[in-house]
Amino acid sequence: MEINSTIQSYEDISSLEMFKENKEITLDNFENILIDYDIRDTELRCCLTVENGHKCGQIHQKGYLVLLKDSTYSLMGGTCGRTKFNADSKISKNISSFENERRRQEKLGRLYDFINNKERYQGIIQQLKIIVGDIAAFYQEIRILGLNLNILNSRYKASDRAVLIKTYKYDDKRNLRYQTTERIGYLQELNLFDGKDVGSYSVDVHKLVIGLKNACELDEQIKQNPKIRVDKRVNDLVRDLSHFESLRNELLERKASIERFKTSDLSLLCYLTPSFHVREDGAKYLLKCKGRSLSKADSYLGNKDKFYLDKYGCDEIRVKSKY
């Protein structure tokens, strides 16, 4: 049984020569389902007649165009056939068979979208491989951040973007007194530190490569033997290839996040913890991004701290952090 597109206009039904409006449908005159419909431009009533002789008459939008034994057509509501008769009835079985065949053809159609556009999808896969390489390179680069990575992961989980420092000033007796807590900025793209195993991206892309290859091989087998039963293989391939768009979107978004992160204020990475050595790792990453010598990390931190000392008119600053 070949399932064509769902009918969406009552005119497409009423114009059929063999269609008889309000023609009753019974277990005795029912032959099979021709096609389904989803019609919103006309009020339709189900023509099923149940065992007590009463016509269903259920108003509906979704249903089936039914072929009767006298070769005429009538209308049956989408849920009526299932609810008015038991599961073993000819009508219920025909509905199940029709819906199973429709789902099978839908999956086959989705699979052939990949097969018929093989070159396009192969090109996309090559792009994804490049993106995966760029993402992997980024996560290799940021390993220099050391313990800062744990802090960034904790901040991601807590949605804590604000970077704070506490300022202190000496009083007349040379006692260091707390002044204020200042917010010096907001961390950008904390989602990059969600702890995801980005190595899985390579595996996911490889699955697409294998899935597309297997789909094309299955197509050749179907051409050689059109009657071959391939339902399970089609289901498996559609399942594997259905992640194509979601994976592509995820990779593109992560790459965009990396680009936004790299152009954000990376000096904030130097103020995630009071530990000088961990702060120094943040400075090293910043200098690496700028193409400068990592040996300058110590002096960079000194100059940056002096900037804040001058800005807030204080004698000492300390990183405020709960991590």
N, C-alpha and C positions, 0 to 999 in steps of 0.2 A: 504494500500500500504506500503510495507516494504522497507525502503531506505537502501541500502547497502553502502559500502564505495565508495567514489568518485574514478572513474577510472582515472589513472594517466599515462597510457601507451597506445599508439595507437595500439600496438600489441594485447593488451587485447580486443580491439574492432574488429580489422581486422580478428582475429582468430575466431570470432563468425560466426557460419554457416549461420545465417539468415541476416548477415550484408551485405548491398549492397552499395558500395561506389558511391557517387554522386546520389543516388536515391532521386528524388524530393519529397518534403513534401508539401502537400496542405491542405486546410481546409477540403476537401472531403476525403482524404486518411489518415489523421491523426487519430490515435487511442488514444495513451497516451504516457507519458514519462516513460521510464524504469529506468534510472539512470542518474546522472550527471557525467561530466568528467572535468578534468583540465590537459590538455596534453601539454607538452612543447617540446616533441621530434619530432613532425611532424607538418607541416603547414596544418591546417584544414580549410575547407570552408563550410559555412552554405548552406544546401540544401533546405531551404524554397523557395517556389515559391509563389510570391504574386499575387494579383488579376489581374495585367496587364500581367501575364504570364512570367515575368522575374524571373530568379533564383537569390536569394539574393547574394550568393557567398562571403559573408563577411568572411575574414580571422579572425580566433579567436583561443583562447586556452581553454576557459571555455564554456561549452555548455551542451546539453542533448542528450542522445541516445534515439531515438524515435521509438516506435512501430507503424507500419502502419497497415492498415486494411487487407493487404494481408499477414500479419505475418512477414514481413521483417523489418529490422532496418535501420535507417538513422540518420544523424547528423543535429542538429539545434544549432545555436549560442546562447549563454546565454542571450543576450539582444535582439536578432532579433525577437523572438516570441512576446515580449512585444511591440516592436516598429513598427512591420510590420502590426499588426492586432489590432483592438480595444479591450478594456478591456472585452467586453462581448463575445468575440470569444471563441470557444472551446479550442484553443491553449493557449490563455492568461489565461483562467480559470484553465487549467490543470497545467500550470506553477505555478500559485499561490497555487493550492492545493498541488503540489509536494513540493514546498518550505516550506509551512506551516507544512506539515508532516515531512519534514527533520528537521526543527527547533524543532518540538515536540519530535522527537526521540533523537535528540542531548541532549535536556534537560533531557529526561528520562534516557539517558545513563549517564549523569553527576550525576543524582540522584542515580542511581544504583551503581555508583562508591563509594558513601558514604555508601550505604546499604551493599554492598558486602564486604566492608572493615571496617565494623562497629567497630570491636575490635581495629583496628589500630587508627581510629579517636577518639574512646573513650580514648585510651591511650594518644593521643595528647592533648585532652581536659583536662585530669588530670594534664598534664605538664603545660598547660596554666593557670590552676587554681593556681598552685604553683607560677608561675611567677607573676601573678596578685597580689598574696599575698605579694611577695617580693617587688614589685613596690609600693604597698600601704604602706608597712612598711617604705620604704625609704622616701616617702612624709610625713609620720607622723614624722619621725626623723628630717627632715629639718625644721619643724615648729619652732624649736629653733632659727633659723636664723632671725626670726622676720622681721623687715623692710628690711633686706638684700634681702629677697625674691622679694620685689617690685623692688629693684635696679637690681637684676639679670634678672627679666622679662623685664625691660626697656633696659638693655644691650642686651638681646636676640633679641628684636625687632630692635635694632640699629646695630646688628652684631658687638658690641663693646666688644672685648675680652681683650684689653690691660689694665693692672692695672698700674697706674702712681702715683708717689709721687714727691713732690717738696722739694728740699733741701735748707736749709738756714744756714748762718754762720755769727757770730758776727764780725763786723769790729773793728778797733782799738778804736772806740768810743763807743763800746758796742751796736751799732745799728745792728739789725738783717737784714741781706741782703740776697735776693734770689740768689741762685747759679745756679742750674740746675733742669730740670725735668727728672726723671729717670723712665724707664719702668722696673718694677720688675718682670713681668711675664705676661702670658696670661691665662685667664680663660678657662677651658676645659668644653665641653659638655653643652654649654648654652641652647641647645635644650631641656634640662630637665626642663627649666623654661619658657616653651612656654605658660603656663597658661591652658594647656589641663585639662579637668575634668577627671582625671585618674579613678575616681569612675565608669565611663562609661564602663571601661574594664570588670568589673564583669558582667554588664548587657549584653555586647556583647558575652561573653563566655556562659552565661546562654542561650542566644538565640541559640547558636550552640547546646547546650545540648537538648533543646526542639526541634530544627529542626531535629536532628538525630533521636530522639525518634519518632517524627511524621512521618519521612520518613520510618522507619521500620514498623510502624503501617499501613501506606499506602501500603507498599509491601504486607503485609498479606491480606489486602482487595483486592488487585489486584489478588493475588493467588486464593482467594475464588471466585472472579467474574472478569475474565479477560476482559470482555467487558465494565466494569465500566469506565465512562468518568472522568478523573482525571486531565485534562489539567491545570485548574486554580490552583489546589493544588500543582501540580508538579512545575508550574511556581513560586509559592510563596515559596516552599521549596528550589528550586534551588537558588532563590534570597537570601534567608536567609543563606544558606550554602555556597554560593559563596564567602562569606567574610572570609572563613576559613583560607586560605593561607595568605591573606593580614593582617588579625588580628594577626596570628601567627608571621609573619615577623615583624610587628610593635612592638609586645610585646618583641620579642627576641632582637630587636635593642634597645628598651628603657632599657631593663635590662643590655645590654652590655654597654650602655651609663652610667648607674648608676655605674657599676663596674669601668669604666674608670675614672669617676668623683671622686670616692672615693680614687683612687690611684694617683690622680693628686695633685698638690701643693695647699692644702686647706688653707694654711696660707694667700693666696691672698684674701680670704673671709674677712680678718681683715682689708683690705685696699680699701673698696668700697665706703666709706663715711668718712667725717671728724668727724662725731659724735662718741664720745668715746663709748657711751653705745651701739650703733649699731655695732661698731667694736668689742665690747666685746661679743656680740651674735655670731659673726663669730668665735671668739676664743673658745667659749663654744662648738660650733658644732665640731670644730677640735679636741678639747680635748675629747669629747664624742666618736668620731670615734677611738681615740687612747686608749680609756678605762681609761682615767685619770680624776681626780676630776675637776668638773666644777668650783669649788671655786678658781682654779689656773688661771682663765682667765685673771685677772688683771695683775698678774706677768708675764704671757705668753706674753701679749701685750708689757709690758715694756721691756722684754728681746728681743723681735723681733724688736722693734723700735731701741733698742741699737745696734742690729746687723746692721741695715741700717745706723745708725749714724756713726758707725765705718767704714762700707764699703765705704761710700761716703765722709768721712772726714768732716762731717758737725755738726752743733750744734742743729739743729732742722729739723724734717721732717713733712710734712703735706700731707694728701691725696689729690690728684687732682681728682675731680669728678664733673660731671655736673648733677648728679642724687640726 
